[in-house]
Amino acid sequence: MRLKYFVSIIRARFSTPILEIPMCGMRKDLRASEQVGEFRSLEFLPFGHEGKGMMFKKWIAGCALAMSISVPAMAAPAPFGLEIGKATVGEMKNKHSARSSGTNAYSGGAMYQLDVSRIEFDGLKSVLVIFNPAGKVEGVVATLEKDRFDEISRSLSGKYKTVSKKLPFVGDKRIVWVDGGTEIELNAPHMSFVMTMQYVTKDLLKKFNNTENENAKSKARNEASQL
């Protein structure tokens, strides 16, 4: 964010010119001790007499502190009203009708299937919500009718940063977006009537990839031992 400085010099009926500078939402008066345009010595009225350099440093520090306090953190993606990394099991149950689907092998947390008949979203077939052991959402995986691929991909591209895209004329279609610590993927297999849309944390994705790699190595070692 760029700070814009608006300086106005009030001349009328004052023998000593005054500069009024809005600073981080508060107006502070600076009284010039010399003629307009020559700021060799300035009086910072709220704090008494200070040098120009020290006054300016305090002003910048105050602005930085105010900005750090007033600017909120960007919210994570929230598919179906469930903010990734923050929404809890209780919050999910307040928003949706859901049933338990056991424990996720990769996150180590609970899984729930949402009742999609109560969600107003055309073409929605299923929604699986994955939690971590602390009870926070780490993934949302939805199955939808594939004919909505173009429409949904345009919507996601307007909200998130595209990192990879595979859109052959004939074949599997896949687009991946990122938003902070969340990866969003839309995957439409060529030989299927449905597609998947998933939102997962990078931590969960890392656990999944590590587990799959270990499983592949274990399988290879097992096969090699039988030769």
N, C-alpha and C positions, 0 to 999 in steps of 0.2 A: 504494500500500500504506500502510495506516495503522499507525503504531507505537503499541503499547499499553504503557503504563507501569504496572507493578505495584509498589507501594511497601508494604513490610511493616516495622513498627516492633518491634524486639525489646527488650523491657523486662527480662525476668527476669535477675537476677544481674549486671546491668551498671549502674554508676552513671552512665555516659554512653551515651545511646541511639545505636543504629546503624541507619542506613537501608541496605538492600540493594536495589540496582536492577539488574536484568538489562539490559545495554546491548549491543545488536547481537550477542547470543550470548555475551558475556563478563560475569561478575559483578564489579562494582566496589563497594567499600565506601565509604560516606560517613558520617563521624562528626560528629554535631551537637555543637557546643560549648555549646549552651544547651538549655533544656527542649524536649520534643517539641512540634512545631507552630510553633516560632519559629526559622526558619532564617536568622538574621542572619549567621552565620559558619559555613562548612562546610570541613572538611578533606578534600581529595581524596587519599586515602592513597597511591596509586601515584605521584603527582607532587608531593607535598608540599602546603604551604599555598597556596591560591589564592582569589581572590574568587569569589563565587557566579556572577557574570555571565560571567567568563572561563572558569570550569569548565564552565558550561552550553554555551557556544559551542564549546568543544573536544569536548564530548560529542556535540553535534549534528553537527559536522564529521566526527567519527569514524564515526557511524552512516551518514551520507550516503556516505562512502567505502566502507564495508563493503557497503552495498546496491548501489552501482554495480559492485562487483567480483563479488558473489555472485549477482546476478540475471542469468540467461542471456538472450540475445536470442531473440525468438520465431522459431521456424522458419517458413520459407515453405511454401506448399502443395507437396505432393510426390505428384502423380498417378503411380500405378504405381511408387512408390518412387523417383521422380526429383525431387529438390527444385529448384524453379524458381529460377534465378539462381545455383545452386551446383553441381549435379550435373555431372560431366564425362563425356566420351565413354567413358573407361575405366570409370567407375562404372556407366554404362548397360550396357556390354558384360558387366560382371560380374553384373548382375542379369537381363539379357534376351538372347535371340538376336535379332540385328538385321542389316539389310542397308542399304547406302548408297543414298540417293535423290538424290544430287547436292547442289547448293548452293542455299540459300534466297535468293530474289531480294530479300527485304526485310531479313533479318538479316545477310546476307553470310557466314553460317556453314554448316556441313554439316547435312544432314538424314538421318534414318534411319527406316526402317519396322521396327517391332517384330513379331516372330512371335507373333501373338495366340493361336495354338493352344497356346502354352505359358503363357498368362496365365489364371488362374482368375477369370474375370469374365463372367457370363452376358450374352449378347447383344452382346459386343464383336466388331466387324467389322475394325477397323484402328486403328493408333496411329502417328502421325507425330511424331517428336521433332525439334525445331528448335534448333540451337545458334548461338551468336554466334561471331565470328572467334576469340575467346579460348578457345573450346571449352567454354563453360558453357551449360546448358539455358536457352533463352529462351521456348520454347513447346512444349506437348504438345497435339496435336489428335487426338481419338478419334472414331470413327464407331461408333454403336451402334444396336440395334433401337429403334424409336421407342416401342414399348409400355412401355419402362422409364422414360419421361419423368417421370411423377409420383413414382415411387419414388426416382429419383436426385435430382430437384429437392428433395425433402424432406430427403434426406441432406445436400446441399450447403447448404441454408438453415439447417441446424442447426450448420454449421461456419463459414460466412462471412457477411459483411454484404451483404444484398440492396440493390442500387442502382437496378435497373429491372426491370419485370415486364410482360409482354404475354401474356395468357392468354385469348384469345377462345374462345367456345364452338366456333366453326368458323373455322379459319384458322391462320396460322403462330404458333407458340408460342416465346417467347424470354424467358429470365431471365438477368440479369447480376449477379454478385457481385464483391466486391473483398476482398482480404486483403493489406494493405501495398502493395507494388509490383506485385502480380499481379491480373489481371482474369480471372475465370472466367465462361464463358458456356455456356449450354445452349440449343441452337437446334433446333427441330423444325418443318421446313417441312410445310405442310398436305398437299401433293401428293407426299409422299415416304414411304417405308417405314422410313427411317433418320433419325437425328438426329446432331448433332455436339456434342461436349463439348470445350471448349478452355480451356487455361490458358496465358495469355501475359503477359509482362512489359509494363508500361506503356510502356517504351522501344520494344519491338518494335511495339506497337500504334500508337505515334506515327509510327514509320517507315513502317508500312503505310499509315496515313491520308495522310501527306505524299506518298508515292509515288503513291497512287491519285488524289489531287487534282491532282498534276502531270500524270499521264497523261490525266485528263479535260480539263484545260486545253489540253494539246497536241493532243488529238483535236478539240476545238472550234476551235482555230486552224487546223488542217489542213482541216477541213470548210469553214470560212469563206473560206479562200484559194481554194477551188474554186467559189465562187459568182460 
